[in-house]
Amino acid sequence: MKVYILSMQQVNNYGSVLQAYSLKKMIESLGNEVRFLAIEKGTDDALSIQCEKKDIDKKNDSWLETQWNRVKGKILGRNLRRVFYEFRNSTGLNSVNGDEHFDTCVIGSDEVFNCLQKSKWGFSSQLFGKVEAAERVITYAASCGSTKVDDLSDELREAIKSAMSNLSVVSVRDKNTADFVEKISEKKPVYNLDPVAVGNFDDEIRNVTVNSKLPKKYCIVYSYAERFSDPEEIKAISEYCKKYNLKIVAPFGRQKWIPSYETLTPFELLKAFQNAECIVTDTFHGTLFGAKFGKRMAVLIRESNQNKLEDLTQRLQIQSHVITDLSQLDTVLKKELDKKKIGEILGLEREKSLKYLKENL
């Protein structure tokens, strides 16, 4: 079967490329040929302008605004852009325009339903299900990020409802997105974890080393650029790492107060999480990387990420690793992640995900 994935893998972000790689790998394991479909630019300028004007991420500094504005240029650096370019080329993640007709389109994972933001494609009904070349259109672990139905204009709501009528089945990754789908389309979505959570990266991690790129003992701070800039947060992390003789590493979003180290490939990043003494993060994929590969982790919940991280930490049963301010850091990082419990959860979720894909492709 010929399957096209419609996702955000062209964004220069570890989570975006790794979720796409993992979903591709799972679908291929079921005997399918997989390619990535290019996102079509929206044709309704009025709706695109509404999305940009309503850009709720401007208020809370979340996903796509962060991606396109903070994860490019001098913040990411030429080396990291090159790493993502080479990764997409070597793993078959580059987008194509697609055939005139193909069997199935899988929309997701990532924030494919997050339309209230400024983007290169504007409002694209394609991301909500209007994929005319596909015989069948489904989603996998789709998310609308911080977008809520009440934030939409009547025109946007009707356009999304019309596009979603093309979806044969809907899979979402969080409760906010499930509520969004049910209110607009009256479809009953199923829950699936992000492909990073349920994917198998054992061989990929085994075949890389980071010993020459990173200190011997280190703490990972994983966030978007300059998100950890509050003096109290800097002080808390610095004092903790000094107390335990750890170097601080920020492998993705640059923090001015953290020294730079050599750029990591996506698989090297997972190895780095595996080898880290501890992780401090305030992002969705940082939490997934830490829970799946790390030893100790503190997940900082902010107003801008509360919706995503509360849902994710509950699903992984790691609420005891959540903090709301950095004064709790030492206490939380004394707790080891329950790798047995997390492994059991992820194992069951992987079976559920493969069953969903097998039944619905």
C-alpha positions in Angstrom: 0.0 0.0 0.0 1.2 3.5 -0.8 0.9 5.8 2.3 1.7 9.5 2.5 2.4 11.2 5.9 1.4 14.8 6.3 3.4 16.2 9.2 5.8 18.9 10.4 9.1 17.1 9.7 10.4 20.1 7.7 10.6 22.1 10.9 14.2 22.2 12.3 13.3 20.6 15.6 14.4 17.3 17.2 10.9 16.4 18.2 9.4 17.1 14.8 11.9 15.0 12.8 12.0 12.2 15.3 8.2 11.8 15.5 8.0 11.7 11.7 10.9 9.2 11.5 9.2 7.0 14.1 5.8 7.1 12.5 7.3 6.3 9.1 9.2 3.3 10.6 6.0 2.0 12.2 3.9 2.2 9.1 6.7 0.6 7.0 6.9 -2.3 9.6 3.3 -3.1 8.5 4.4 -3.6 4.9 3.6 -0.2 3.4 5.6 2.1 1.1 5.8 5.5 2.9 6.5 9.0 1.6 5.9 12.5 3.0 3.4 14.9 1.5 4.2 18.6 1.1 1.8 20.9 3.0 -0.3 22.8 0.5 -0.6 26.6 1.0 -4.1 27.7 1.9 -6.1 29.3 -0.9 -8.5 31.4 1.3 -6.5 34.5 2.2 -9.3 35.8 4.5 -9.0 32.6 6.7 -5.2 32.8 6.7 -5.4 36.4 7.8 -7.8 35.4 10.6 -5.4 32.7 11.8 -2.5 35.2 11.9 -4.5 37.8 13.7 -5.8 35.4 16.2 -2.3 33.8 16.7 -2.8 32.7 20.3 0.8 31.6 20.5 1.8 35.3 20.4 0.3 35.5 23.9 1.9 32.4 25.4 5.0 31.8 23.3 4.2 28.2 22.2 4.7 25.9 19.4 4.9 27.1 15.8 5.8 30.7 16.5 8.7 29.3 18.6 9.6 26.9 15.8 9.9 29.3 13.0 11.2 32.3 14.9 13.5 30.8 17.5 14.7 27.7 16.0 16.3 29.3 13.0 19.1 31.7 12.1 21.8 32.4 14.6 19.9 30.7 17.4 20.1 27.3 15.9 23.3 27.9 14.0 24.4 26.7 10.6 25.7 23.4 12.0 22.3 22.4 13.5 20.4 23.3 10.3 22.9 21.2 8.4 22.3 18.3 10.8 18.5 18.4 10.2 19.0 18.7 6.4 21.3 15.7 6.3 19.0 13.7 8.7 16.0 14.3 6.4 18.0 13.3 3.3 19.3 10.1 4.9 16.0 8.9 6.4 13.5 9.7 3.6 11.8 12.5 5.4 11.8 15.1 2.6 8.3 16.2 1.4 7.1 15.6 -2.2 4.0 16.9 -4.0 2.5 13.4 -4.1 1.0 11.2 -6.8 -2.2 12.0 -8.5 -3.8 9.2 -6.5 -2.6 7.1 -3.6 -4.1 4.8 -1.0 -3.9 6.5 2.4 -2.8 9.8 3.9 -1.9 9.9 7.6 -2.0 13.4 9.1 0.2 13.7 12.2 1.7 13.5 14.6 2.6 16.9 16.1 0.5 20.1 16.1 -1.1 19.7 12.7 -4.4 21.0 14.0 -2.9 24.1 15.5 -4.2 26.7 13.0 -4.3 29.9 15.1 -0.8 31.0 14.2 1.3 32.6 11.6 2.7 30.0 9.2 4.2 29.6 5.8 1.1 27.9 4.5 -1.6 30.0 6.2 -4.9 28.2 6.8 -4.5 24.9 5.0 -7.7 22.7 5.0 -5.4 19.9 3.9 -4.1 19.6 7.5 -7.6 18.9 8.7 -8.4 16.2 6.2 -9.0 17.7 2.7 -6.5 15.5 0.9 -8.1 15.0 -2.5 -5.6 12.6 -3.9 -6.0 10.1 -1.1 -8.5 7.2 -1.2 -8.6 7.3 2.6 -7.5 10.0 5.2 -6.8 9.3 8.8 -4.8 11.0 11.6 -2.3 9.7 14.1 -1.7 11.4 17.5 -2.7 14.8 16.0 -2.7 17.8 18.3 -4.2 21.3 18.1 -1.7 22.6 20.7 -3.2 25.5 22.6 -5.9 26.2 20.1 -9.5 25.8 21.5 -12.8 25.7 19.6 -13.9 28.9 21.4 -10.9 30.7 19.9 -12.1 30.1 16.3 -14.3 32.4 14.2 -17.5 30.9 12.7 -15.8 30.9 9.3 -12.8 28.9 10.6 -15.0 26.5 12.4 -17.0 25.8 9.3 -13.9 25.4 7.2 -12.4 22.9 9.7 -15.7 21.0 10.0 -15.9 20.6 6.2 -12.3 19.4 6.0 -12.7 17.0 8.9 -15.7 15.4 7.1 -13.0 13.7 4.9 -11.4 11.9 7.9 -12.3 8.2 8.1 -11.0 7.9 11.7 -9.3 10.4 14.1 -6.4 9.7 16.5 -5.3 12.5 18.9 -2.5 12.7 21.5 -4.2 14.8 24.2 -7.6 15.7 25.8 -7.6 19.2 24.5 -7.4 18.0 20.9 -10.1 15.3 21.6 -12.4 18.0 22.9 -11.6 20.1 19.8 -12.4 17.3 17.4 -15.6 16.3 19.1 -17.0 19.8 19.3 -16.3 20.6 15.7 -16.9 17.3 13.9 -18.8 15.1 16.3 -16.3 12.4 15.5 -15.2 10.2 18.5 -11.4 10.3 18.5 -9.1 7.6 19.9 -6.0 8.4 21.9 -2.5 7.5 20.8 0.9 8.5 22.2 3.3 10.5 20.1 5.4 8.2 17.7 8.6 9.1 19.7 7.0 7.5 22.8 5.9 4.3 21.1 8.7 3.9 18.5 11.8 1.7 18.9 15.1 3.5 18.6 17.3 0.7 20.1 19.4 0.1 17.0 19.7 3.8 16.2 21.0 4.6 19.7 23.3 1.6 19.8 25.1 2.7 16.7 26.0 6.2 17.9 28.3 7.7 20.5 28.4 11.1 22.1 31.5 10.6 24.4 33.6 13.0 22.3 30.9 15.7 22.1 29.8 16.0 25.7 31.2 16.2 29.2 31.5 13.0 31.3 28.8 14.0 33.8 26.2 16.5 32.7 22.6 17.8 33.2 20.5 18.5 30.1 18.5 21.6 30.0 16.1 21.1 27.1 13.9 24.0 26.0 13.3 26.6 23.3 15.8 29.4 22.9 16.2 31.6 26.0 13.2 30.1 27.7 15.3 29.5 30.9 16.2 33.1 31.3 14.7 34.0 34.6 17.5 34.8 37.1 15.9 32.6 39.8 15.7 29.6 37.4 19.3 30.1 36.3 20.4 30.3 39.9 18.6 27.1 40.9 19.9 25.0 38.0 23.4 26.4 38.3 23.6 25.8 42.1 22.2 22.3 41.7 24.8 21.4 39.0 27.6 22.9 41.1 26.5 20.9 44.1 26.6 17.6 42.2 29.6 18.5 40.0 27.7 18.4 36.7 28.2 20.4 33.5 25.2 22.0 32.0 24.3 21.1 28.4 21.6 22.8 26.2 21.5 20.6 23.0 18.7 22.4 21.4 17.4 25.9 22.3 20.3 28.1 23.1 20.5 29.6 26.6 23.0 32.4 26.8 24.2 31.4 30.2 25.0 27.8 29.1 28.2 27.0 27.2 27.8 25.6 23.7 28.9 22.0 22.9 29.2 20.2 19.6 26.0 19.8 17.6 24.2 16.4 18.0 22.4 14.5 15.4 18.8 13.4 16.3 19.9 9.9 17.3 22.9 11.3 19.2 20.4 13.5 21.1 18.6 10.4 22.3 21.9 8.8 23.4 22.7 12.1 25.2 19.4 11.8 27.2 20.3 8.2 27.9 23.7 9.1 29.3 22.7 12.3 31.2 22.7 12.3 35.0 19.5 14.4 34.9 17.2 16.4 32.7 15.4 19.7 33.2 12.8 20.5 30.6 9.7 22.5 29.9 8.8 21.0 26.5 6.6 18.2 25.2 9.3 16.2 23.4 11.9 17.0 26.0 9.6 15.3 28.5 9.1 12.3 26.2 12.9 12.0 25.6 13.5 12.2 29.3 10.8 9.7 30.4 11.8 7.2 27.8 15.6 7.5 27.9 16.6 9.4 31.0 17.3 8.5 34.6 16.1 11.6 36.6 14.0 14.4 35.3 12.3 17.6 36.4 9.4 18.8 34.1 8.7 22.5 34.6 5.1 23.4 33.8 4.5 26.9 32.7 1.3 28.7 31.8 2.1 28.3 28.1 2.7 24.5 28.3 0.3 23.5 31.0 -2.2 22.1 28.6 0.2 19.7 26.9 2.5 18.7 29.8 -0.2 18.0 32.4 -1.9 15.6 29.9 1.4 13.9 28.9 2.8 13.5 32.5 -0.5 11.9 33.5 -0.5 9.5 30.6 3.1 8.5 31.5 2.4 8.4 35.2 5.3 10.7 36.0 3.4 13.5 37.9 5.9 13.2 40.8 8.6 14.6 38.4 6.6 17.8 37.7 7.7 21.1 39.3 6.1 24.5 39.1 9.1 26.4 40.2 12.8 25.6 40.4 13.0 25.8 44.2 11.7 22.2 44.0 14.6 21.1 41.7 16.9 19.2 44.2 13.9 17.3 45.7 12.5 16.2 42.4 15.8 15.2 40.9 16.5 12.9 43.8 13.8 10.6 42.5 14.7 8.1 39.8 12.2 7.6 37.0 10.3 4.4 37.3 11.7 2.8 34.1 9.8 -0.4 34.6 6.4 1.3 34.9 7.1 3.7 32.0 8.3 0.8 29.9 5.1 -1.2 30.6 3.0 1.8 29.7 4.9 2.5 26.4 4.8 -1.2 25.5 1.0 -1.3 25.8 0.7 2.0 23.9 3.0 0.7 21.1 0.7 -2.4 20.7 -2.3 -0.1 20.7 -0.7 2.2 18.1 0.3 -0.6 15.7 -3.2 -2.1 16.0 -4.8 1.2 15.2 -2.5 1.7 12.1 -3.0 -1.8 10.9 -6.8 -1.6 11.1 -7.1 1.9 9.6 -4.5 2.3 6.9 
